[in-house]
């Protein structure tokens, strides 16, 4: 008696439950509001994008917070330096 061959199924891996890179991206984006927006904001965006490629759940939040930290931090920095050096 012969059984029909089953198609090959690749092994199923569990979903990635780690949000480590996403959390690092959120923290970096939050720090970018006050300290060195270009450095911390861009680093947060990179962490968010890498987290997104790994399928982390909070990756979109990390990218959003980092972009907001970058933009708002740059605007705040511009306003502070403008008010310091205007007569």
Secondary structure, 3 states (H helix, E strand, C coil): CCCCCCCCCCCCCCCCCCCHHHHHHHHHHHHCCCCCHHHHHHHHHHHHHHHHHCCCCCHHHHHHHHHHHHHHHHHHHHHHHHHHHCC
